[in-house]
Amino acid sequence: MKNILELLDEVRSIAQLGLCYAENEYDRLRYELGYITPKVGVNGVVFNKEGKILLERRVDDNSWAIPGGWAEIGESPQESVKREIYEETGLNVEVKEIIDIFTRLPGECGQPHTTYHILFHCEVIDGNLKTSFESTEVGFYDYHEIEEWHKDHFKMVKKAYEFLNG
């Protein structure tokens, strides 16, 4: 296993190699400064007729979360959230609208980088609820009964209910 100094040296060498192929000042600045842009996450809020919200209990930290994940290259945010919800719950959804965008700054939620998380309102088209390798439980729940939330998902849930009751 590489130690941190070996890893940093490898990253530096990649950046230096990139400088050799930089064709303009814009590219050179990005390689010299190590310019990093925020990562984008997507989450989808789905309510049932009783007003309960679709949640999953995560394997990684045993907390409750709104289905979602990282946006993928080559997908729109809407395509990413549809894929994530299907992979994590077995439900196909129609993406309706953006409820809000949440920002996690470095150090918040144990993250080293800035990330943006787009919260979408979605409606079920079809499918059957099932867990995935990422979850131990999945279903529609009264959020008042949940105590252990993943990162800032409780804030997302509160915003989703404000939207629903708008």
Biotite code that builds the C-alpha atoms (Angstrom):
import biotite.structure as struc

atoms = struc.array([
    struc.Atom([0.000, 0.000, 0.000], chain_id="A", res_id=1, res_name="MET", atom_name="CA", element="C"),
    struc.Atom([1.316, 3.404, -0.950], chain_id="A", res_id=2, res_name="LYS", atom_name="CA", element="C"),
    struc.Atom([2.045, 5.909, 1.750], chain_id="A", res_id=3, res_name="ASN", atom_name="CA", element="C"),
    struc.Atom([0.752, 9.457, 1.485], chain_id="A", res_id=4, res_name="ILE", atom_name="CA", element="C"),
    struc.Atom([4.032, 10.885, 0.173], chain_id="A", res_id=5, res_name="LEU", atom_name="CA", element="C"),
    struc.Atom([4.173, 8.373, -2.677], chain_id="A", res_id=6, res_name="GLU", atom_name="CA", element="C"),
    struc.Atom([0.576, 9.169, -3.556], chain_id="A", res_id=7, res_name="LEU", atom_name="CA", element="C"),
    struc.Atom([1.186, 12.929, -3.513], chain_id="A", res_id=8, res_name="LEU", atom_name="CA", element="C"),
    struc.Atom([4.263, 12.474, -5.686], chain_id="A", res_id=9, res_name="ASP", atom_name="CA", element="C"),
    struc.Atom([2.194, 10.487, -8.175], chain_id="A", res_id=10, res_name="GLU", atom_name="CA", element="C"),
    struc.Atom([-0.468, 13.211, -8.297], chain_id="A", res_id=11, res_name="VAL", atom_name="CA", element="C"),
    struc.Atom([2.216, 15.883, -8.799], chain_id="A", res_id=12, res_name="ARG", atom_name="CA", element="C"),
    struc.Atom([3.740, 13.924, -11.689], chain_id="A", res_id=13, res_name="SER", atom_name="CA", element="C"),
    struc.Atom([0.338, 13.609, -13.379], chain_id="A", res_id=14, res_name="ILE", atom_name="CA", element="C"),
    struc.Atom([-0.125, 17.381, -13.137], chain_id="A", res_id=15, res_name="ALA", atom_name="CA", element="C"),
    struc.Atom([3.357, 18.040, -14.516], chain_id="A", res_id=16, res_name="GLN", atom_name="CA", element="C"),
    struc.Atom([2.714, 15.687, -17.400], chain_id="A", res_id=17, res_name="LEU", atom_name="CA", element="C"),
    struc.Atom([-0.516, 17.561, -18.105], chain_id="A", res_id=18, res_name="GLY", atom_name="CA", element="C"),
    struc.Atom([1.477, 20.788, -18.392], chain_id="A", res_id=19, res_name="LEU", atom_name="CA", element="C"),
    struc.Atom([3.364, 19.255, -21.322], chain_id="A", res_id=20, res_name="CYS", atom_name="CA", element="C"),
    struc.Atom([0.102, 18.848, -23.226], chain_id="A", res_id=21, res_name="TYR", atom_name="CA", element="C"),
    struc.Atom([-1.550, 22.120, -22.186], chain_id="A", res_id=22, res_name="ALA", atom_name="CA", element="C"),
    struc.Atom([-2.365, 24.077, -25.323], chain_id="A", res_id=23, res_name="GLU", atom_name="CA", element="C"),
    struc.Atom([-3.381, 27.396, -23.790], chain_id="A", res_id=24, res_name="ASN", atom_name="CA", element="C"),
    struc.Atom([-3.153, 29.567, -20.681], chain_id="A", res_id=25, res_name="GLU", atom_name="CA", element="C"),
    struc.Atom([-6.472, 28.256, -19.350], chain_id="A", res_id=26, res_name="TYR", atom_name="CA", element="C"),
    struc.Atom([-5.215, 24.638, -19.339], chain_id="A", res_id=27, res_name="ASP", atom_name="CA", element="C"),
    struc.Atom([-1.833, 25.635, -17.872], chain_id="A", res_id=28, res_name="ARG", atom_name="CA", element="C"),
    struc.Atom([-3.507, 27.457, -14.977], chain_id="A", res_id=29, res_name="LEU", atom_name="CA", element="C"),
    struc.Atom([-5.657, 24.430, -14.174], chain_id="A", res_id=30, res_name="ARG", atom_name="CA", element="C"),
    struc.Atom([-2.649, 22.093, -14.033], chain_id="A", res_id=31, res_name="TYR", atom_name="CA", element="C"),
    struc.Atom([-0.479, 24.516, -12.061], chain_id="A", res_id=32, res_name="GLU", atom_name="CA", element="C"),
    struc.Atom([-3.132, 25.432, -9.507], chain_id="A", res_id=33, res_name="LEU", atom_name="CA", element="C"),
    struc.Atom([-4.723, 22.029, -9.219], chain_id="A", res_id=34, res_name="GLY", atom_name="CA", element="C"),
    struc.Atom([-8.115, 23.568, -9.911], chain_id="A", res_id=35, res_name="TYR", atom_name="CA", element="C"),
    struc.Atom([-10.862, 21.334, -8.502], chain_id="A", res_id=36, res_name="ILE", atom_name="CA", element="C"),
    struc.Atom([-14.577, 21.844, -9.046], chain_id="A", res_id=37, res_name="THR", atom_name="CA", element="C"),
    struc.Atom([-17.325, 20.591, -6.729], chain_id="A", res_id=38, res_name="PRO", atom_name="CA", element="C"),
    struc.Atom([-18.710, 17.088, -7.105], chain_id="A", res_id=39, res_name="LYS", atom_name="CA", element="C"),
    struc.Atom([-22.467, 16.788, -7.775], chain_id="A", res_id=40, res_name="VAL", atom_name="CA", element="C"),
    struc.Atom([-24.834, 14.459, -5.969], chain_id="A", res_id=41, res_name="GLY", atom_name="CA", element="C"),
    struc.Atom([-28.512, 13.791, -6.673], chain_id="A", res_id=42, res_name="VAL", atom_name="CA", element="C"),
    struc.Atom([-31.290, 12.678, -4.333], chain_id="A", res_id=43, res_name="ASN", atom_name="CA", element="C"),
    struc.Atom([-34.911, 11.887, -5.091], chain_id="A", res_id=44, res_name="GLY", atom_name="CA", element="C"),
    struc.Atom([-37.832, 12.445, -2.735], chain_id="A", res_id=45, res_name="VAL", atom_name="CA", element="C"),
    struc.Atom([-40.806, 10.142, -3.268], chain_id="A", res_id=46, res_name="VAL", atom_name="CA", element="C"),
    struc.Atom([-43.967, 10.332, -1.170], chain_id="A", res_id=47, res_name="PHE", atom_name="CA", element="C"),
    struc.Atom([-46.726, 7.738, -0.955], chain_id="A", res_id=48, res_name="ASN", atom_name="CA", element="C"),
    struc.Atom([-50.465, 8.550, -0.673], chain_id="A", res_id=49, res_name="LYS", atom_name="CA", element="C"),
    struc.Atom([-50.240, 8.644, 3.119], chain_id="A", res_id=50, res_name="GLU", atom_name="CA", element="C"),
    struc.Atom([-47.496, 11.292, 2.994], chain_id="A", res_id=51, res_name="GLY", atom_name="CA", element="C"),
    struc.Atom([-44.723, 8.931, 4.053], chain_id="A", res_id=52, res_name="LYS", atom_name="CA", element="C"),
    struc.Atom([-41.335, 9.321, 2.433], chain_id="A", res_id=53, res_name="ILE", atom_name="CA", element="C"),
    struc.Atom([-39.197, 6.738, 0.636], chain_id="A", res_id=54, res_name="LEU", atom_name="CA", element="C"),
    struc.Atom([-36.080, 6.029, 2.711], chain_id="A", res_id=55, res_name="LEU", atom_name="CA", element="C"),
    struc.Atom([-33.336, 3.461, 2.879], chain_id="A", res_id=56, res_name="GLU", atom_name="CA", element="C"),
    struc.Atom([-31.174, 2.311, 5.786], chain_id="A", res_id=57, res_name="ARG", atom_name="CA", element="C"),
    struc.Atom([-27.616, 2.541, 4.481], chain_id="A", res_id=58, res_name="ARG", atom_name="CA", element="C"),
    struc.Atom([-25.108, -0.281, 4.848], chain_id="A", res_id=59, res_name="VAL", atom_name="CA", element="C"),
    struc.Atom([-22.097, 2.005, 5.296], chain_id="A", res_id=60, res_name="ASP", atom_name="CA", element="C"),
    struc.Atom([-23.203, 3.841, 8.447], chain_id="A", res_id=61, res_name="ASP", atom_name="CA", element="C"),
    struc.Atom([-26.537, 2.181, 9.386], chain_id="A", res_id=62, res_name="ASN", atom_name="CA", element="C"),
    struc.Atom([-28.329, 5.538, 9.095], chain_id="A", res_id=63, res_name="SER", atom_name="CA", element="C"),
    struc.Atom([-31.465, 6.522, 7.167], chain_id="A", res_id=64, res_name="TRP", atom_name="CA", element="C"),
    struc.Atom([-31.245, 8.397, 3.889], chain_id="A", res_id=65, res_name="ALA", atom_name="CA", element="C"),
    struc.Atom([-33.127, 9.617, 0.861], chain_id="A", res_id=66, res_name="ILE", atom_name="CA", element="C"),
    struc.Atom([-32.169, 7.467, -2.152], chain_id="A", res_id=67, res_name="PRO", atom_name="CA", element="C"),
    struc.Atom([-29.495, 9.024, -4.315], chain_id="A", res_id=68, res_name="GLY", atom_name="CA", element="C"),
    struc.Atom([-25.832, 9.174, -5.153], chain_id="A", res_id=69, res_name="GLY", atom_name="CA", element="C"),
    struc.Atom([-23.245, 10.813, -7.375], chain_id="A", res_id=70, res_name="TRP", atom_name="CA", element="C"),
    struc.Atom([-24.191, 12.155, -10.784], chain_id="A", res_id=71, res_name="ALA", atom_name="CA", element="C"),
    struc.Atom([-22.482, 10.228, -13.574], chain_id="A", res_id=72, res_name="GLU", atom_name="CA", element="C"),
    struc.Atom([-20.653, 11.556, -16.600], chain_id="A", res_id=73, res_name="ILE", atom_name="CA", element="C"),
    struc.Atom([-22.837, 11.335, -19.689], chain_id="A", res_id=74, res_name="GLY", atom_name="CA", element="C"),
    struc.Atom([-26.095, 11.609, -17.711], chain_id="A", res_id=75, res_name="GLU", atom_name="CA", element="C"),
    struc.Atom([-28.281, 14.586, -16.914], chain_id="A", res_id=76, res_name="SER", atom_name="CA", element="C"),
    struc.Atom([-28.979, 15.082, -13.193], chain_id="A", res_id=77, res_name="PRO", atom_name="CA", element="C"),
    struc.Atom([-32.508, 13.786, -13.848], chain_id="A", res_id=78, res_name="GLN", atom_name="CA", element="C"),
    struc.Atom([-31.167, 10.609, -15.472], chain_id="A", res_id=79, res_name="GLU", atom_name="CA", element="C"),
    struc.Atom([-28.753, 10.138, -12.570], chain_id="A", res_id=80, res_name="SER", atom_name="CA", element="C"),
    struc.Atom([-31.468, 10.398, -9.923], chain_id="A", res_id=81, res_name="VAL", atom_name="CA", element="C"),
    struc.Atom([-33.740, 7.985, -11.831], chain_id="A", res_id=82, res_name="LYS", atom_name="CA", element="C"),
    struc.Atom([-30.878, 5.485, -12.064], chain_id="A", res_id=83, res_name="ARG", atom_name="CA", element="C"),
    struc.Atom([-29.933, 5.866, -8.398], chain_id="A", res_id=84, res_name="GLU", atom_name="CA", element="C"),
    struc.Atom([-33.508, 5.402, -7.170], chain_id="A", res_id=85, res_name="ILE", atom_name="CA", element="C"),
    struc.Atom([-33.963, 2.303, -9.319], chain_id="A", res_id=86, res_name="TYR", atom_name="CA", element="C"),
    struc.Atom([-30.620, 0.796, -8.253], chain_id="A", res_id=87, res_name="GLU", atom_name="CA", element="C"),
    struc.Atom([-31.279, 1.433, -4.555], chain_id="A", res_id=88, res_name="GLU", atom_name="CA", element="C"),
    struc.Atom([-35.017, 0.724, -4.289], chain_id="A", res_id=89, res_name="THR", atom_name="CA", element="C"),
    struc.Atom([-36.250, -1.140, -7.383], chain_id="A", res_id=90, res_name="GLY", atom_name="CA", element="C"),
    struc.Atom([-38.678, 1.658, -8.251], chain_id="A", res_id=91, res_name="LEU", atom_name="CA", element="C"),
    struc.Atom([-38.867, 3.442, -11.594], chain_id="A", res_id=92, res_name="ASN", atom_name="CA", element="C"),
    struc.Atom([-39.712, 7.109, -11.124], chain_id="A", res_id=93, res_name="VAL", atom_name="CA", element="C"),
    struc.Atom([-40.644, 10.157, -13.109], chain_id="A", res_id=94, res_name="GLU", atom_name="CA", element="C"),
    struc.Atom([-38.573, 13.181, -12.118], chain_id="A", res_id=95, res_name="VAL", atom_name="CA", element="C"),
    struc.Atom([-40.848, 16.168, -11.564], chain_id="A", res_id=96, res_name="LYS", atom_name="CA", element="C"),
    struc.Atom([-38.918, 19.235, -10.364], chain_id="A", res_id=97, res_name="GLU", atom_name="CA", element="C"),
    struc.Atom([-36.017, 20.442, -8.290], chain_id="A", res_id=98, res_name="ILE", atom_name="CA", element="C"),
    struc.Atom([-36.941, 21.098, -4.668], chain_id="A", res_id=99, res_name="ILE", atom_name="CA", element="C"),
    struc.Atom([-33.621, 22.635, -3.622], chain_id="A", res_id=100, res_name="ASP", atom_name="CA", element="C"),
    struc.Atom([-29.850, 22.402, -3.943], chain_id="A", res_id=101, res_name="ILE", atom_name="CA", element="C"),
    struc.Atom([-27.791, 21.671, -0.831], chain_id="A", res_id=102, res_name="PHE", atom_name="CA", element="C"),
    struc.Atom([-24.125, 22.540, -0.397], chain_id="A", res_id=103, res_name="THR", atom_name="CA", element="C"),
    struc.Atom([-21.642, 20.654, 1.763], chain_id="A", res_id=104, res_name="ARG", atom_name="CA", element="C"),
    struc.Atom([-18.464, 22.627, 2.350], chain_id="A", res_id=105, res_name="LEU", atom_name="CA", element="C"),
    struc.Atom([-15.091, 21.058, 3.170], chain_id="A", res_id=106, res_name="PRO", atom_name="CA", element="C"),
    struc.Atom([-15.182, 19.677, 6.719], chain_id="A", res_id=107, res_name="GLY", atom_name="CA", element="C"),
    struc.Atom([-18.971, 19.408, 6.831], chain_id="A", res_id=108, res_name="GLU", atom_name="CA", element="C"),
    struc.Atom([-20.361, 15.884, 6.993], chain_id="A", res_id=109, res_name="CYS", atom_name="CA", element="C"),
    struc.Atom([-16.792, 14.555, 7.165], chain_id="A", res_id=110, res_name="GLY", atom_name="CA", element="C"),
    struc.Atom([-16.042, 15.532, 3.575], chain_id="A", res_id=111, res_name="GLN", atom_name="CA", element="C"),
    struc.Atom([-12.745, 17.000, 2.353], chain_id="A", res_id=112, res_name="PRO", atom_name="CA", element="C"),
    struc.Atom([-14.258, 18.763, -0.702], chain_id="A", res_id=113, res_name="HIS", atom_name="CA", element="C"),
    struc.Atom([-17.178, 20.952, -1.670], chain_id="A", res_id=114, res_name="THR", atom_name="CA", element="C"),
    struc.Atom([-20.174, 19.041, -3.010], chain_id="A", res_id=115, res_name="THR", atom_name="CA", element="C"),
    struc.Atom([-23.565, 20.105, -4.343], chain_id="A", res_id=116, res_name="TYR", atom_name="CA", element="C"),
    struc.Atom([-26.627, 17.891, -3.880], chain_id="A", res_id=117, res_name="HIS", atom_name="CA", element="C"),
    struc.Atom([-29.683, 18.433, -6.061], chain_id="A", res_id=118, res_name="ILE", atom_name="CA", element="C"),
    struc.Atom([-32.905, 17.349, -4.372], chain_id="A", res_id=119, res_name="LEU", atom_name="CA", element="C"),
    struc.Atom([-35.619, 16.285, -6.829], chain_id="A", res_id=120, res_name="PHE", atom_name="CA", element="C"),
    struc.Atom([-39.309, 15.578, -6.335], chain_id="A", res_id=121, res_name="HIS", atom_name="CA", element="C"),
    struc.Atom([-40.139, 12.252, -8.036], chain_id="A", res_id=122, res_name="CYS", atom_name="CA", element="C"),
    struc.Atom([-43.215, 10.078, -8.511], chain_id="A", res_id=123, res_name="GLU", atom_name="CA", element="C"),
    struc.Atom([-43.302, 6.288, -8.814], chain_id="A", res_id=124, res_name="VAL", atom_name="CA", element="C"),
    struc.Atom([-44.151, 4.896, -12.251], chain_id="A", res_id=125, res_name="ILE", atom_name="CA", element="C"),
    struc.Atom([-43.736, 1.191, -11.443], chain_id="A", res_id=126, res_name="ASP", atom_name="CA", element="C"),
    struc.Atom([-41.435, -1.357, -9.857], chain_id="A", res_id=127, res_name="GLY", atom_name="CA", element="C"),
    struc.Atom([-41.172, -3.378, -6.674], chain_id="A", res_id=128, res_name="ASN", atom_name="CA", element="C"),
    struc.Atom([-39.446, -2.232, -3.512], chain_id="A", res_id=129, res_name="LEU", atom_name="CA", element="C"),
    struc.Atom([-36.229, -4.125, -2.795], chain_id="A", res_id=130, res_name="LYS", atom_name="CA", element="C"),
    struc.Atom([-32.982, -3.524, -0.996], chain_id="A", res_id=131, res_name="THR", atom_name="CA", element="C"),
    struc.Atom([-29.646, -3.270, -2.764], chain_id="A", res_id=132, res_name="SER", atom_name="CA", element="C"),
    struc.Atom([-26.057, -3.939, -1.756], chain_id="A", res_id=133, res_name="PHE", atom_name="CA", element="C"),
    struc.Atom([-26.105, -0.375, -0.377], chain_id="A", res_id=134, res_name="GLU", atom_name="CA", element="C"),
    struc.Atom([-29.086, -0.843, 1.960], chain_id="A", res_id=135, res_name="SER", atom_name="CA", element="C"),
    struc.Atom([-30.480, -3.153, 4.608], chain_id="A", res_id=136, res_name="THR", atom_name="CA", element="C"),
    struc.Atom([-34.029, -1.743, 4.603], chain_id="A", res_id=137, res_name="GLU", atom_name="CA", element="C"),
    struc.Atom([-36.080, 0.275, 2.136], chain_id="A", res_id=138, res_name="VAL", atom_name="CA", element="C"),
    struc.Atom([-39.645, 1.534, 2.324], chain_id="A", res_id=139, res_name="GLY", atom_name="CA", element="C"),
    struc.Atom([-41.990, 4.433, 3.022], chain_id="A", res_id=140, res_name="PHE", atom_name="CA", element="C"),
    struc.Atom([-41.649, 5.837, 6.529], chain_id="A", res_id=141, res_name="TYR", atom_name="CA", element="C"),
    struc.Atom([-42.979, 8.551, 8.810], chain_id="A", res_id=142, res_name="ASP", atom_name="CA", element="C"),
    struc.Atom([-39.892, 10.707, 9.125], chain_id="A", res_id=143, res_name="TYR", atom_name="CA", element="C"),
    struc.Atom([-40.818, 11.669, 12.699], chain_id="A", res_id=144, res_name="HIS", atom_name="CA", element="C"),
    struc.Atom([-39.994, 8.096, 13.742], chain_id="A", res_id=145, res_name="GLU", atom_name="CA", element="C"),
    struc.Atom([-36.447, 8.205, 12.314], chain_id="A", res_id=146, res_name="ILE", atom_name="CA", element="C"),
    struc.Atom([-33.618, 9.207, 14.639], chain_id="A", res_id=147, res_name="GLU", atom_name="CA", element="C"),
    struc.Atom([-30.359, 8.360, 12.859], chain_id="A", res_id=148, res_name="GLU", atom_name="CA", element="C"),
    struc.Atom([-29.991, 10.383, 9.667], chain_id="A", res_id=149, res_name="TRP", atom_name="CA", element="C"),
    struc.Atom([-27.243, 10.178, 7.055], chain_id="A", res_id=150, res_name="HIS", atom_name="CA", element="C"),
    struc.Atom([-25.228, 13.409, 6.840], chain_id="A", res_id=151, res_name="LYS", atom_name="CA", element="C"),
    struc.Atom([-27.641, 16.300, 6.078], chain_id="A", res_id=152, res_name="ASP", atom_name="CA", element="C"),
    struc.Atom([-30.576, 14.173, 4.933], chain_id="A", res_id=153, res_name="HIS", atom_name="CA", element="C"),
    struc.Atom([-32.833, 15.339, 7.768], chain_id="A", res_id=154, res_name="PHE", atom_name="CA", element="C"),
    struc.Atom([-32.496, 18.900, 6.397], chain_id="A", res_id=155, res_name="LYS", atom_name="CA", element="C"),
    struc.Atom([-33.410, 17.556, 2.965], chain_id="A", res_id=156, res_name="MET", atom_name="CA", element="C"),
    struc.Atom([-36.455, 15.744, 4.348], chain_id="A", res_id=157, res_name="VAL", atom_name="CA", element="C"),
    struc.Atom([-37.677, 18.881, 6.137], chain_id="A", res_id=158, res_name="LYS", atom_name="CA", element="C"),
    struc.Atom([-37.285, 20.886, 2.918], chain_id="A", res_id=159, res_name="LYS", atom_name="CA", element="C"),
    struc.Atom([-39.150, 18.170, 0.990], chain_id="A", res_id=160, res_name="ALA", atom_name="CA", element="C"),
    struc.Atom([-42.109, 18.339, 3.374], chain_id="A", res_id=161, res_name="TYR", atom_name="CA", element="C"),
    struc.Atom([-42.152, 22.145, 3.128], chain_id="A", res_id=162, res_name="GLU", atom_name="CA", element="C"),
    struc.Atom([-42.344, 21.650, -0.651], chain_id="A", res_id=163, res_name="PHE", atom_name="CA", element="C"),
    struc.Atom([-45.103, 19.022, -0.361], chain_id="A", res_id=164, res_name="LEU", atom_name="CA", element="C"),
    struc.Atom([-47.194, 21.157, 1.970], chain_id="A", res_id=165, res_name="ASN", atom_name="CA", element="C"),
    struc.Atom([-46.227, 24.335, 0.087], chain_id="A", res_id=166, res_name="GLY", atom_name="CA", element="C"),
])
